[in-house]
């Protein structure tokens, strides 16, 4: 992603959030209207970062999808694995789904992680998001831990 791509990617990032809100009806996704400016500010942090990257997919100059990844500490402090690649978001416009776009984007972010010496790529998705589960499982991701919450 280049600086001039931020508005298009911010739009897709917001579409991802709306999709998750709509499909899962999860209480955590309780928000009103999202702005391009707020998403853009978040995405600007990925520009020229050594530990963060956004990769975009284009069709004739139009951004049709993205994947965002970053290097984070391993969740288990006693592990010999100190850092992992974390996929923090991915979205493809509906008309481009099931055409291998996510597979290509994921391949590129994994190359970035490997170039940084990482051995693992991780991500999370809401348990009610069956499309995400199926998509990531098809790319070789396996659930290795589960997180629970209780409303108090």
C-alpha positions in Angstrom: 0.0 0.0 0.0 1.2 3.5 -0.9 0.1 6.7 0.8 -2.2 7.5 -2.2 -4.0 4.1 -1.6 -5.1 4.9 1.9 -8.5 6.3 1.1 -9.5 3.2 -1.0 -8.1 0.8 1.6 -9.8 2.7 4.4 -13.1 2.3 2.6 -12.5 -1.5 2.4 -11.4 -1.6 6.0 -14.6 0.0 7.0 -16.6 -2.4 4.8 -14.9 -5.3 6.7 -16.0 -3.9 10.0 -19.5 -3.4 8.8 -19.6 -6.9 7.4 -18.4 -8.4 10.7 -21.0 -6.3 12.6 -23.8 -7.3 10.3 -22.9 -11.0 10.0 -22.0 -11.9 13.6 -24.2 -9.4 15.5 -21.5 -9.6 18.1 -21.9 -7.0 21.0 -18.3 -5.9 20.7 -18.9 -4.6 17.2 -21.2 -1.9 18.6 -20.4 1.2 16.6 -22.2 3.7 14.5 -20.9 5.2 11.3 -17.2 4.7 10.5 -15.2 7.4 8.8 -12.6 7.2 6.1 -10.4 9.7 8.1 -10.3 7.5 11.2 -9.5 4.3 9.3 -7.0 6.3 7.2 -5.1 7.5 10.3 -4.8 3.9 11.5 -3.6 2.7 8.1 -1.0 5.5 7.9 0.9 3.7 10.7 1.6 0.9 8.2 3.3 3.2 5.7 7.1 2.9 5.8 6.9 0.6 8.9 9.5 -2.2 9.2 7.1 -4.3 11.2 3.7 -3.6 9.6 2.5 -4.0 6.0 -0.7 -3.7 4.0 -0.8 -5.4 0.6 -3.5 -4.5 -1.9 -5.0 -6.3 -4.8 -6.0 -4.2 -7.8 -8.1 -4.5 -10.9 -7.4 -1.8 -13.5 -6.2 0.7 -10.9 -9.1 0.0 -8.5 -8.2 -1.6 -5.1 -10.4 -4.6 -4.7 -8.9 -6.1 -1.6 -6.3 -5.9 1.1 -4.5 -7.8 3.8 -2.8 -6.1 6.8 -0.1 -7.8 8.8 2.2 -6.9 11.6 4.9 -8.5 13.8 3.7 -9.0 17.3 5.0 -10.7 20.5 4.1 -14.4 20.9 1.2 -14.7 23.3 3.0 -17.3 25.4 5.9 -15.6 27.2 7.7 -18.9 28.1 7.8 -20.0 24.4 11.1 -20.0 22.5 9.0 -18.3 19.7 9.4 -14.6 20.5 7.5 -13.0 17.6 4.9 -14.0 15.1 3.3 -12.5 12.1 -0.3 -11.4 12.8 -2.8 -10.9 10.1 -4.9 -8.0 11.5 -7.4 -7.7 8.7 -8.3 -8.9 5.2 -11.1 -8.1 2.9 -12.0 -8.6 -0.8 -15.0 -7.0 -2.5 -17.9 -9.4 -2.9 -17.7 -9.6 -6.7 -14.0 -10.7 -6.5 -14.4 -13.4 -3.9 -13.7 -17.1 -4.7 -11.3 -16.0 -7.4 -8.0 -16.6 -5.5 -7.5 -13.0 -4.4 -7.3 -13.8 -0.7 -5.0 -16.7 -1.4 -2.6 -14.4 -3.3 -2.7 -11.7 -0.7 -2.1 -14.2 2.1 0.9 -15.6 0.1 2.4 -12.1 -0.1 2.0 -11.3 3.6 3.5 -14.7 4.5 6.5 -13.8 2.3 6.8 -10.5 4.3 6.8 -12.5 7.6 9.3 -15.1 6.3 11.6 -12.3 5.2 11.5 -11.0 8.7 12.6 -14.4 10.0 9.3 -15.4 11.4 8.1 -19.0 11.6 4.4 -18.5 12.2 1.5 -16.5 10.9 -1.6 -16.1 13.2 -4.9 -14.4 13.0 -8.3 -14.4 14.7 -11.9 -14.3 13.7 -15.2 -14.3 15.5 -16.6 -17.7 16.1 -19.8 -16.8 14.4 -18.0 -15.7 11.2 -18.2 -19.0 9.4 -17.1 -17.6 6.1 -13.9 -16.4 7.7 -13.3 -19.8 9.3 -13.8 -21.6 6.1 -11.6 -19.2 4.1 -8.7 -19.3 6.5 -8.9 -23.1 7.0 -8.7 -23.5 3.2 -5.4 -21.6 3.4 -4.0 -24.0 6.0 -4.8 -22.1 9.3 -5.9 -24.3 12.2 -7.5 -23.1 15.4 -4.9 -23.6 18.1 -6.4 -21.6 21.0 -9.8 -20.3 21.8 -10.7 -17.2 23.7 -13.8 -16.8 25.9 -15.6 -13.9 27.4 -18.4 -13.4 29.9 -20.6 -10.3 30.2 -20.4 -8.9 33.7 
